[in-house]
Amino acid sequence: MNYAQVRHVAAELYVRALKLIPPDVTAAIRRAHDLETYPGAKQILATILQNVRVAEERNLMVCQDTGIPIYKVRIGANLAIDGVRVADAIREGVREACTGHPFRSSICHPLTRRNRPDGTGEHIPIIDFAFDAGLDALELRMMPKGSGSENMTWMKMLVPADGTNGVKRFVLECVLRAGGQGCTPSIVGVGVGGTAELCVKLAKEALFRPVGQPNPDPDIAAIERELLVAINKSGIGPMGLKGDTTALAVHIESADTHITMNPVAVNSQCWRSERASARIYPDGRVEYGY
């Protein structure tokens, strides 16, 4: 594995995620615009679409918040990979992206609030490793998570007696509590099951899914649809200024859990749903995507 290439790809993904909105996101916003009945909300959605177009035409960032850099790394079978060197390369890639472009570094110490000028810090970037037997490449998925949406995060330890209705109630309570603070219309990521930390991780993982792509489990997909309808009946609307479109999608990921508990987490993403991905093959080929 060429680790200098990994560094370059990690840097490129950060830049792409901030400048190129995934086509599925743009399509979802355009559908919302066409269906919106509130004139003010319709105008906001039109402005969002113009923002996306201008940023792409002029090679600009869509938003000034460059977020916390998050990388999901998947290692395919039969690859000779040094995980420590991959992590170091990604960290250097973040540094390269932040110092080579007019990025606002948002990373600081949690107590002193001292800012780090290169987008890195203690445990930053956040890197999550996983393995995929059906993959023949090293895959990097990148999401810059801004504070507006990341602040809209909640976790609760439900008990089995709360049932499915308890999960749905908690999700709706969180959305109502957030209002327009997460730059709505948002993508609502939900994690159910596992442990406290796993359900939060699953809620974040759900945000990497293309907007509106249902969970493969039909029962979970039905809950996603039900929650989306309920959320959009709240009237919160784009930027919290009323309208039919409070969320573009609800994505749920789940894990088995203990017989006496059922943790649930909500982690939202703002309308931009910024993300970028790449696969690096053993022969040096790189395929970029979202």
N, C-alpha and C positions, 0 to 999 in steps of 0.2 A: 504494500500500500504506500502510495506517495503522500506523505503527511503534509508536505507543502501544498499539494493540491487540495487536501482536506481543509487547510487553513483558508485558501483562496475561495473555495466553495462556501465555507461557513460565512465569510465576509460578504460574498455575493448574495447569499440568501437573506442576510440582514437587510441589505440595500433593496433587494427585490420586494421583500415583504412590506417595506415602508413606502414603496413607490407604485407597485402594481397590485391593484385590488383583484382578487380571483374572479374569473368570469361568473362563477355561480353566485357570488355575492352581488355583483352588479345586476345580474338577471333577477335575483330576488328583490332587490330594491326597485327595479323597473316594474316588476309585477305589482309590488306594493303601491307604487306611484299610480299605476293605471287603475287600481281598485279603490284607492283612497277617496273617501267622500267629503272629508273636511278640507276646505280650500287652503287653510293655513298649513295643514300637514302635507298636502299635495305640493305646495310651494317649497317646503323644507326638503322633501324627497327629491324634487327637481334640482334644488341647489346641491344636494349631496351628489347626484349624478353628474352635475356640472363640475363639482370638485374632483371627482374621479377622472373625468375626461381631461381637464386642464392639467392635473398632475401627470397623467400619462403623456400628454402632448409635449409638456415642457420639462419632463424628467424631474419632477419635484416630488417631495414627500407629500402624502395625502394629509398627514397631521403632524404637528410639531412634536408630539409625545412619542419618543422613540422606544418607550417602554422598558420592561425588563426582558432581556433576551433569553428565550427558552428554546432549547434544542431537544428534539426527540431523535435518538440514534437507534437505528435497527441494523443489526449485523446479520448478514446472510450466512448460510451454511458453507463450510469449506473455505472460508476466508481466513487468511493469516493476519490478524488484526491485533495491534498493541493498543488496548483501551486507554492506557495512560497517555500515549502519544496522540490518540484521537482527541481526548479531552483537552490536552494542551493546545492542539492545533485549532480547535474550535474557539478556545479562549483567545488565542492570538488573532483568529479571524474576526472576532468581535472587536478587538482592539484596533485592528486594521480598518474595519468599516467605520468605526467611530472617529478615528483620527484622520482618515482619508476623505471624509465627507462632512458637510456642515450639520452633524448630528448634535442634538442637545443630549448631553450625558445626564441621565436621570438617576444614576446609581449613587447612593450615599450610605454612610454608616447609620445603623438603626437608632443609635443613641446620640452621638455627637452631631449627626446629620452632615458630616463632612463629605463633600462631593468627590467622586472619583471621575476624572476627566475623560477616561477612555472606555466607559461602558462596562468595565469589569469590577469585581470586588470579591469579598469573601463569599464563596459558594455561587458567585455570579460570573459567567452565565450559568443558568440552570440547565443541567444536562442529564437526560434520562436515557439509560441504555436498556435495550431489549434485543431479543434474538428471534430470527424468523427462518425456519427451516425451508420455506418456499421461496426465499429470496437469494439471488446470486450476486448481490452487490451490497455496498455500504450505503444506507439511506439516511439522509439528514432531513428532518422536518423542522422548520423554524417558525416561531410565533413571537413577535414583540408584544408583550402584554402591558398596555397602558394602565395607569392608576385608576382612571375613571371607571373602567370596567372591573379591574381586579379588586377594587374596594367593595364592589357589589358581590361579595362572597360570604356564604354562610354554611355552617355544618351543624347537624343536630343528630344526636343519638336517639333514634326512635326505638320503640320496642315492637315485637311482632303483633301485639294487639292493636297497634295503630293502623296496620294493614296498608293496602294500596291507597286508600283515601287519605291516610295520614301523610304519605309521601306527596301526594298531589296538593294537599292543603299547605304543606310546608313550602313547596315550590311557589305556589301562588302568593303566600305571605311574603316571601322574599322579594318577588317581583314588585308587589305593591309597596313594600318598604323602600325599594330602590327608586321607584318612580322613574324620572327621566335622568337620574344622576349618571347612569352608565352610557350616555350618548345613544339613546334609543333611536331607531329600532335595534334591539339587541338580538344576539343569539344566546339562548339560555342553555348552558351546559349543566347536566344533572348527573351525579354519581350516586348509585344506590348499592348498598351491601359492602362486603369486605370489612375493613377496619376503619377507624377514624381517618387515618392518613390515606388509605387506599381509595375511599369514596371521594375525597377531595381531588386526588390524582385522576380518577375516572371522570369527574366533572370537567376537568381541564382537557383531558383526552377527547372528550365529546366535542370540544370546540374545533378540533382539527378536521372533523368530518365535513365534507362539502355541504353547504347550506341546504337544508331540506332533505338530505339523504336519510331515509328512515333506518332505524335500528333493524337488523335482520330478524330479530325476534318479533313476530307479528303482535304479540301481546304488548310488548314494550312500545312498538311503533304506534299502536292504537292510543296508548297513554300520551305519547308525544303529540299526536294530532289533537287529542282532547285538551291538553294543556295549552297548546298554541291558540286554539279557538278561545278558551277562557281568558288567556292573557290579553288577547287583542280585543276582548270585550270590556277591558278595564277602562279604556278611553284615555290612558296615559299618553299615547301617541309619540310621534317623532320628537325627540329632544324634550319630552315631557310637556309639550304644549298642546295636547289633546289630538285625537285622531284615531283612526281604525288600526294603525300599525304600531304596536308597542314592541313586538318581537317578529323577527323574520323566520325563526325556527326554534324548536325545542329539541335538543339532542340528549338522549339518555344512554349512559353506559352502566353496566351492572356487573357485580361479582357475587359469588356465593358468600354467605356470612355465617355467623354463629347462631345457634337456635334460639338464643335469648336476646338478640339485638338486631337492629336494622338501621345502620347509619345512612344518612342521606346528606348530600352536599349540593350546593348551587354555586356555579361560577359563570358569570356572564361575560360576553364579549361585545364590544361596541359594534356599531353598524359596519365598520370597515372590515372586521373579521380578517385582519392581515395575517397572511401565512405564505410560506414558500417551501418548496421541497426540492431535493436533488438526489439522484442515485449515481454513485461513483462505482464503475465496474472495474474488475481487475486489470483490463486492458487500457485503462485510463479514460474511457469514455464517460461523459457526464450528461445525464438527462435531467433537465430542469422542469419543474411543474409546480403545482400548488398543493 
